Structures are given as structure tokens and as C-alpha cells.
Amino acid sequence: NRSEPKSSLRRALGRTTATLLTAAMIIGTGLFAALGESAEKAGSGLPLSIAIGGVIVLLVGLSAASVGINIPEEGGGFTWSRKFGYPTVGFVAGCAYLGKGIVSSVVISLAFATYTAQAFEGLPPFAMHIMASGAVVAVAGLNYFGIEVNAKAAIGLLFVELVLLGIFIAFAAPAVRVEHLAPVLGNGVFGVLAGAAIFFWSWDGFMRMAIMASEVKDPPRTIPFAVVGGIAFAAIVFLIVAITVLGVLGPDAMKGGSETASDTPILTAGLKALGRWGLWLVLAAAWIDTLTEAHGDMLTATRVALAMGKARELPSWLGAIHERTKSPRHAVLALGVVCATLVLFLDLRPVLEIANVFTLIWYCIVQFDALKLPRVKRLVPPWVTWLGLTGCVALFASLPVWAVVAGIATLALVTALRWLIRRFATSPGPS
């Protein structure tokens, strides 16, 4: 579009593309990683746990969409908080999202290597880290080519994954035992709620169109449609897969997971229902899932880094946009190098809970921003936002205390450093 300034991203995502891209970014590794642990808490109430989590993300997503259509710029909570006159809150939001994005990208790429190790036994640990680093480089390379190419790639991977899961479900359906699905409340109300808290992280990606608002055509129509449509699409996939796996294995068998991989329930169901080739079928879907999830994390984290670079909250070098592809090239390069290097030398899986704290802080700030909108500009009444905020705050209780303390302390330290840097930068020199 010749009318767009060189420093702007390109508005290229229509309603259908944005909706499918949202669905692709939601249906990530949580589908494989969280089912077993959620079933351990909820029992046969696993489908209800998934549905409850879906309601919470819908509330949060509608509030995010409300702000996104009024401030259709990249950066999400970082940009929105600054627009409402809270630059420090925006800085905290941006750092939380980048921290979450970096940790998630590293962990997801290691999950990709873990799935590969299950197919090719005997791979040494260093080979897994090299493979994971290569996956990050591949994802970063794709991100360099602009939103149209990235959207087509993500949606293409989504359809391949759906075909693989569809084959698995079709062949596994005869092995489903209805008695495994009862009672609906499973291990009771508190068990179902605990399962919902665990599976909640699998919904990550639902508000990314609002974060990428500057690349969306007709934001007032497209963003709400994409958020609601993407959540609905993902909910159908989550529920069908969960019911199939639960029906094949039963809640007790789903509890058992290996120490090296948390995708055991679907793999076990594939092996039980389809034999050895079922294992390969599910592994192929898991490989695609991890790549799609890592791609979505990188896609939105680079947009937040771009916004922070433009605002000079991070080095302004990060605010550069490629003139031809309209991609945030320096942000992609920086995050790609950081993530690829970290995953080469470190295993960040033990600190994943801190990334979850960062995610909740981001969600809470987004709800705070939504409450700052005048009533006439809101998609939903304030009570919807308050419900979403309450749900997010309640989810802190599902996280380890050490992770909450470490996450808050990390953001407080970074914010204090920002204050010191600004203090010395603006202090008068010697007379």
C-alpha cells in the first residue's frame, strides 16, 4: 500500500485470515503438554475444565479487542497503557510480554527436540539443544518475510495439523469407552477448577490480533471477529481431542506421564488405538504444533519489541521496519539471536512458571487498559472486564509462590533500572 509510511507495518489481515491465524496460534503445544496434568486434577471433568478456561479467555479477549479497535497499533498492553498516560505500567507490560515470549520460545523449541528424541531414541542432550536452536533460527527466518507470508505458513501448518488430528480421531473413535467420560464433574468442583487453571495456559494466543492491530484490515470489525472466532475454533479442536483421548484411556491412565515428556496421554492413546503408526501420526502433529506455537510467540513478541523500540523504552534500533517486507527486521534478529543462544546452552523449562506469572501480569494490565475506555467505546460492559480481571488474579493462586515472587521481583528490578537510567540521563552535568 503506497499510502502507508515506510515506518509502518502493513495492514494485510482480513477477517478470515485473522481468525484462522488466531486459531493457529492458540492450538499449540498445550494441547499435547497439558492434557495429562489437567486430567489428573479434573478426572473425567477434563472437558468441563477446558470449557471453563475458554470462558475466561473469551472475557479477557473481548476486553483486549475493545482496546485494540480503539488503539489499532502494534504493542498491545505496552502501547495501550502509554496512550492512557501510564508509561511505567506500559513498560512493565512490555517487559512481561517479552520475558514470557523468550522463555516460551526456548521451552517450545526444546519440546520440539523432545518429540524428535521420542522418535529417534539415543539422541544425546547436546544434539537436542542444537536441534532446538535450529528450530528457533528457522522460525525467526520465517518471521523476517512479512505478515502475509507468515500468515499463509501458519494457516497452512494449521490445516496439516488438523488433517493429522482428524485421522487420529477417526481411527481412535471406535476405541472410545463412554464410561470413561462420566461423571461430568469428574473429581468434583475444585478438581475441575484446578484442571481449568492448568489448561488455561493452552489458550495462549487468543488476543494476538489485538497486539498486532497495526497489521489488521478494518480493526473494528476484524479484531473482535478474529478473537471470538479463533477461540471458538480452538475450543472445538481442544474438546474433540480431549474427549477422544479421555474416552480411549480413561482419566486414571491419563495421569501417568513420563519425566521427559508431558505429551504422554495423546501419544499413548495413538499407540493404543492405532498401533505404532498412530504414534508417528501424533508425533507429526506435535512437531507441527511446536513450530506453530514458537512461530506465534516470535510473531507477536517482535511486535511488542518494535513498539518499545519506537517509544525508546528499548534501543531505538529495534524500531526499524524493513521497507519491502514490512517486517520488524531488527526485533526479529534480536529475539532470534537471544532465543537461539539461550536454548543452545540452557534448559529454561524449570522457570516456565515465571513465564506464566509474566503472562498473567500482561493479562491484568490489558484488563486495566480496557477499564480506562469510555463506556461508548467498549465492546462489552465493564462487568465483563472485571470478571476477566478477577479470573486472572485468581489464577495466581494456581502458581507456585516462588514463581510469583520471582516474576514480580524481576519486573520490579527491570523497572528500577529503567528509573535509574532515566534519572542519570536527565540529571544536569557538572557546572
N, C-alpha and C positions, 0 to 999 in steps of 0.2 A: 504494500500500500504506500504510494508515494507521499500521501498526506501525513504519514507518521514520521515524527522526528527521528534522527539517527540514534538518539539516546533512549528510545523507547522499544519495548518488546512488541511483537506483532500480535494483533488480535486475530486469531485464526481458528478458535474453537467454537463451533456451533453447538446446538443443544444435544444432538445425538452423539457427536464425538465427545463432548464434555461428560455426558452421562456414562458412556462406555469407558472412558478414561478413568472416571471416578471409581466405577466398579472394578476395573483392573487394578487400581491402586489399593482398594480395600481387600480384595480377595488375595491376600498374601500368605506369608508363612504361618500366620496364626492358625489358619485352617488346619495345618499339619501339627503345629507345635503345641497348641493349647487344648485340643480336644481331650487328651488323656487326663491332664490335671484338672480340667473343668469337670469331667465325668467323675473324678474321684470325690469331688465336693458335692456335686448335684445328683449323682447316680442317674437314674432314668429320667430325672428332671432336666437333663442337659439341653434338650430343645427349648424348654422354657427359659433357661439361663441365657441362651443365645438371643431369644426374643426380647428379654428384659434389657440386655445390653444394647440391642438395636433401638429400643425406645429412647434410651438415654442419649445415644449418639444422634438420633433424629432431633431431639430437643436442642442439643448443642449445635448440631449442623444448621438448623434453621436460624438460630441466633447468629452464627457466623455468616450465613448467607445474607441476613439482614444488613450487616455491616459491609459485607463485600459489595453489595449492589449500590450502596451509598458512597463507598470509597473504593472504586474499581481500580485499585493499584496493586502491584505486587508487594508482598511482605507480610500480609495478614496482620496478626496482633501487634507486630512491631510498628507497622505503618499506621494502623488504626489508633493506637494509643497516642502516638505523636500528634496525629490530627486533632485529637481531643484535648491536647495540651498536657500530656503526661509522658514526656520523653524518657524519663528514667524507667517508668513502667514498660514502655515500649522496648527499651534496651534489655530489660530483664526477659521480656517475652522473646525477643530475637535470640538472645544467648541461650535460652532454654530450648528453643527450637533447633538451633544449630547443634547444641550439645546432644540433644536427642537424635538428630539426624546422623551425626557422626558415629555415635555408639551403635545405633540401629544398623547403619550400613556395614559396619565392621562385623557385627554379630550375624547379620543375614548372610554376608558373604562366607562366613565360617560355616553357617548352616548348609550353604550350597556345597562346600567342601565335605561336610559331614555326610550328606546324602550320597555324594560320589564315593566316599570311603565305604559306605554300606554296599555299594555295587561292586567295588573293586577292593577286596579285603587285602590288608597288609600294607596299605599306604602309610609311610612314616609321617609323624606330625609336621615336619618341616614342609613336606610336599603338600599337605592340606593348606598350610599358610600361603605357600606360593600360588596354589590354585585359587584361594580366596582373594589374594591380591590381584591376580589376573582378572577375576570376575569384576572387581571394583574398577579396574582400568577399562574394561570393556563397557561397563555401564557409563562411566564418565565420558568415554569416547562418543557413545551414542548421544549423550546429553549435549554435546558440542554442536550437534547438527540442527538445532532449532526445534520448535514445538511441533510443527507438522510431522516431521519425521519421527519424533519421539511418540507422538500420539498414535500414529499408524503402527509403530513397533509394539507399543504396549497393548493396543487393542488386538493386534494380530496374535500376540502371545496369549492374551485372554481367551480368544476363541480356540486356540490349540489346547489350552489347559481344560476348557470346558468340554471339548471333544473327548479328551483323555478321561476326565472325571465321569462324563456321561457313559463311556464304555464300562468303566469300573462299576458304576451304579447299576447299569443294565444287567451285568453278569452277576453282581453281588445280590441283587434284589431277591432271587429265589432262596437265598440262604438267610434272609431276614426272619427272625422269630418275633412275632408280635408281643409275646410275653416279656421280652426284654425292654419294651417301651413303656411298661407300667410299673408303678403308678406314675401319673403325670408329674406329681410333686417330688418324686424321687426320694431323696434323703431329707425332705422337709423344706420349709420356707427358708431357713437360714442356710441350708446347704445349697439351695437353688440360687440364693443371692450371692453366696461365696463363689459359686460357679460362674455367675454373671460377671463378677468382678475380675476373675481370672481371664475369661474370654473377651472382656471389654477391649483389651489391647489388640485383639484381632481385627477390630473395626477401624484401626488407624488408617487414615487416608480419606475419610468421608468429607472433610472440609477443605481439601486441597484445591478445589476450583476457586474457592473464596481467596485462598492465599495467592493463586495465580490469576487473579481477577483482571490484570492488565493484558492477559492473552486470550480473554474470552470475548466473543462477539455478543453484543446486546446483553450485558451483565444482568440487568433487572429481570430478564426472562430466563437466561441460560443458567445462572448460578443456582437459583432455587430448584430448578428442574433437575439439574445435574446432581445436586446434593440428595434430594428425595429419591430420584430415580436410581442413583448409584447405590444408596443404602438399601432400597427395595430389591434391586438386582442381587446384591451381595447376600442379603438375608435369605433369599430363596435358595441360593447355592449353599450357604452355610447350613441351613436347616435340612436340605435334602441329603447332603453328605453326612451330617451328624446323625440323622435318623437311620441312614443306611448302616453306618459303622456301628452305632449303638444296637441296631437290630441284629446285626451279624454276630457281634462279640458279646453283647450284654455289658452292663455297667461295671461289673466286677472285673471282667477281663480287660476292660479299657484302662483300669487303674495302673496296671503294670507297665512301666516304661523302662527303657534301658538307661544307663548312666551317660551314654554318649549321644543319645538322640531322643528327642521328645516327640517324634513323629510315629512312634510305635503303633498306636491304635489303627491308623489308616493302612499302614504297611501290613500289620497283622491281619486286618480284615481282607486286604487284597490277596494275601498269601492263602488265607483260609478259604476264601470264596472262589478264587480263580487259579490257585496254584502259583508256580514260580513266575509265570508271565504276568500275573497280577501284581506281583512285587515290582517288576520292571515298569509296569503301567503307572503305578502310583509314584514310583521314583521319578519317572519322566515328568509327571505333573508337579512334583515337589521341586525339581530343578527349575522348571518354568516359573513356579511360584516365587522362588527366592530371587530370581533375576528380575521379575516384575516388581517385587517389593523393594529391592535395592534401587531399581530404576526410579520408582516413585519417590523414595526418600531423597535421592540425589536431585531429582527434578524440582521439588519444592524447596529443599534446603538451599539450593543455589539461588532461588528467587528471593529468599529471605536475606541471604548474604549480599545479593545485589542491592536490595533496598537499604541495607545497613551501610554498604559502601557509598551509595549515592548520598546518604544522610551524614556521611563522615563519622559514623559511630564505629565503623571498622575502616581500615585503609581504603581511601577513595579508589585505589587501583581495582578493587573488587566491583566497582560500579560500572565497569566497561561492558558494552554490548557489541557483539560482532555485527558489522554493518550489513553483511549479506544474509547470514543465517538468523540474525536477531536472537542469538543465544547469549546468556551472561558468561562469556567465554572465560574471563579471569576467575569468576566464582567457581565455575566448573573445574578449572585447572587446579585451583587451590584446594577445594574439597576433595577432588580426586586424589591429589598427591597426599594429603593428610590421611585420608581413609586407607589408601593402598599401603602407605608406610606403616600405619598403626597395625593393620591386620597382618602384615608381614612379620612383625616382631611380638605382638601382644595378643592375648585372648581376653577380650573385653566382656565375655559372657557373664562373669561374676558381677559386673557393675551394671547389668541391664536394668536392674530395679531402679537405679539412679536415673536412667533414661526415662523410665516410667514416671518418676517424680517430675522431671522436666516437662513431660507431655501433659501431665495434669496441671502444672503451673501455667503452661501455654493455654490450655482449655479454659482455666479460670479467668485469665486475663482477657481472652476473647469474649467471655460472658460479661465481664466488666465493661468492655467496649460496647457491647450490644445494649447494655443498660443506659449508656450515655446518649443513645439515639433518641430524638424526639418521637413521641408516640406515632405521629403521622408517617414517619419514615420506616417504621418497623413492619416486618413481615408477620410477626407473631406478637401477642400481648406479652407484657413484662413477666407474667407468672410463668410462662414457658421458659424464659431465660433463667428465672430464679430456680425453677425445678432442675434445669440442666446444671446450673451452678451448684445446687445442693447435692446432686448426684456426683459431680466431680469431687467436691470436698469430701463426701462420704467415702469415695474410692481411696482416699489417702489412708483410710483405716485398713485397707487390704494390703498395704505395702509394709515392708519391714521398717521399724523405727530407724535403724541405722541408715537406710537408703533415703528416707525423708530428711533426716538431719544432714546427711552428706550432700544431698541435692540442693537444699536451701542454703547450706554453708558455701557451696561452690558458687552459686549465683550471687550471694552476698559479697563474697571475696572479689568476684569479677566486677561487680557494681562499685565496690570501694576503690578498686584500681582505676576504674573509669573516672571516679570523682577526683582522685589524686592527680591523674594525668591532666584533667581539665583545670584543676586548681593551679598546678605549676605552669601550665600553658598560658594561663591568663594573668598570672602574677606579674607585676611590674619588675623590670630588671633593675640592677643597681644604678643609682643616680650618679 
